[in-house]
Amino acid sequence: MAANERIEMEGACHCGAVRFKVKLTDGLKTARRCNCSYCRMRGAVAVSAELGDISFEAGEDALTRYQFNTRVAEHYFCSNCGIYTHHRRRSNPRQYGINAACLKGVSPFDFAEVPVNDGISHPKDRDGSYRIAGYLRYVPA
């Protein structure tokens, strides 16, 4: 895949009520996690898409939104099965983070290493730059 290749993928929540198509900003190369209080508990690998690059085939009305702290980021999940599908980023409100595990044919275990952004000391609370807090690795047994 070429650099910055925008690929379209299908996605869905666990129960299939929410189904969508998304055009990823740079394929799966943007995979990352975050160590903020919410993301630590959620535990998902997210990939990037621009705001206008997601369309819902079904179930947009089944989505529930969760916000906390500054209430800038918007986290969406299926009201039926509870699976997080995507979020509008606080660090870049023009982007969504898409749950890679919701994408057809993708598993978070497909990524040998995923950078973990420092969300405890959020870029919007500093100079705006991202800092890597560490890396999450998957080593199959």
C-alpha positions as CSV (number, residue, x, y, z in Angstrom):
1,M,0.0,0.0,0.0
2,A,1.4,3.4,-1.0
3,A,1.9,6.2,1.6
4,N,-1.3,8.0,2.4
5,E,-3.4,5.5,0.4
6,R,-7.0,6.0,1.4
7,I,-8.8,2.7,1.4
8,E,-12.5,2.1,1.9
9,M,-13.5,-0.7,4.3
10,E,-16.7,-2.1,5.7
11,G,-17.4,-2.2,9.4
12,A,-20.0,-3.2,12.0
13,C,-20.5,-3.6,15.7
14,H,-20.7,-7.1,17.3
15,C,-24.5,-7.6,16.8
16,G,-24.5,-6.1,13.3
17,A,-27.1,-3.4,14.2
18,V,-24.6,-0.7,13.3
19,R,-23.0,-1.1,9.8
20,F,-20.8,1.4,8.1
21,K,-18.3,2.1,5.3
22,V,-15.3,4.2,6.0
23,K,-12.5,5.6,4.0
24,L,-9.3,5.4,6.1
25,T,-6.9,8.3,6.0
26,D,-3.8,6.1,5.5
27,G,-5.1,2.5,5.6
28,L,-4.2,0.6,8.8
29,K,-0.9,2.5,9.1
30,T,-2.5,5.0,11.6
31,A,-3.2,2.3,14.2
32,R,-2.7,3.5,17.7
33,R,-4.0,3.4,21.3
34,C,-4.2,5.9,24.0
35,N,-3.5,5.8,27.7
36,C,-6.1,8.3,28.9
37,S,-8.6,7.1,31.6
38,Y,-11.3,6.2,29.1
39,C,-9.1,4.5,26.5
40,R,-7.2,2.5,29.1
41,M,-10.6,0.9,30.0
42,R,-11.9,0.6,26.5
43,G,-8.7,-1.0,25.2
44,A,-9.3,-0.6,21.5
45,V,-6.9,0.0,18.6
46,A,-8.1,2.9,16.5
47,V,-7.3,3.9,12.9
48,S,-7.9,7.3,11.4
49,A,-10.6,8.7,9.1
50,E,-11.7,12.2,8.2
51,L,-15.1,13.3,9.4
52,G,-16.8,13.1,6.0
53,D,-15.4,9.7,5.3
54,I,-17.8,7.5,7.2
55,S,-21.3,6.5,6.0
56,F,-23.8,4.4,7.8
57,E,-25.4,1.6,6.0
58,A,-27.6,0.8,9.0
59,G,-28.0,1.5,12.7
60,E,-26.8,5.1,13.0
61,D,-29.9,5.6,15.2
62,A,-28.6,2.7,17.4
63,L,-25.5,4.6,18.3
64,T,-25.1,6.1,21.7
65,R,-22.6,9.0,22.4
66,Y,-20.4,9.3,25.5
67,Q,-18.5,12.4,26.5
68,F,-16.4,13.2,29.6
69,N,-14.0,15.8,31.1
70,T,-13.7,18.6,28.4
71,R,-16.6,17.1,26.5
72,V,-14.9,17.7,23.2
73,A,-14.3,14.1,22.2
74,E,-17.4,12.1,21.2
75,H,-17.2,8.3,21.8
76,Y,-19.9,6.3,19.9
77,F,-21.0,2.7,20.7
78,C,-23.9,0.4,19.8
79,S,-26.8,0.7,22.2
80,N,-27.6,-3.0,21.6
81,C,-24.3,-4.8,22.0
82,G,-22.2,-2.0,23.6
83,I,-19.3,-2.2,21.2
84,Y,-17.3,1.0,20.6
85,T,-17.4,1.8,16.9
86,H,-15.7,5.2,16.6
87,H,-15.0,8.5,18.2
88,R,-14.5,12.1,17.2
89,R,-11.0,13.0,18.4
90,R,-10.3,15.8,20.9
91,S,-6.8,16.1,19.5
92,N,-8.1,16.6,16.0
93,P,-11.9,17.2,15.9
94,R,-11.8,16.9,12.1
95,Q,-11.0,13.2,12.5
96,Y,-12.6,10.0,13.7
97,G,-10.8,7.2,15.4
98,I,-12.3,4.0,14.0
99,N,-12.2,0.8,16.1
100,A,-10.0,-1.4,14.0
101,A,-11.7,-4.5,15.4
102,C,-15.0,-3.4,13.9
103,L,-13.5,-3.4,10.4
104,K,-14.3,-6.5,8.2
105,G,-11.3,-8.9,8.2
106,V,-9.3,-6.9,10.8
107,S,-8.4,-7.9,14.4
108,P,-6.4,-5.9,16.9
109,F,-4.1,-9.0,17.0
110,D,-3.1,-8.3,13.4
111,F,-0.8,-5.5,14.6
112,A,2.5,-6.8,15.9
113,E,3.1,-3.4,17.6
114,V,0.8,-0.4,18.2
115,P,2.1,2.9,19.5
116,V,0.3,4.2,22.6
117,N,-0.2,8.0,22.6
118,D,0.2,9.9,25.9
119,G,-3.5,10.9,26.5
120,I,-2.9,11.4,30.2
121,S,-0.9,14.5,29.3
122,H,-3.1,15.3,26.3
123,P,-1.7,17.2,23.3
124,K,-4.4,19.9,23.7
125,D,-3.2,20.5,27.2
126,R,0.4,21.0,26.1
127,D,2.1,22.3,23.0
128,G,-0.2,20.3,20.6
129,S,2.3,17.6,19.8
130,Y,1.7,13.9,20.3
131,R,4.0,12.0,22.6
132,I,4.3,8.2,22.6
133,A,3.9,6.8,26.0
134,G,4.9,3.3,24.9
135,Y,4.1,0.4,22.6
136,L,1.6,-2.4,22.9
137,R,3.0,-5.6,21.4
138,Y,1.3,-8.8,20.4
139,V,3.5,-11.9,20.3
140,P,1.7,-15.0,19.3
141,A,2.5,-18.1,21.4
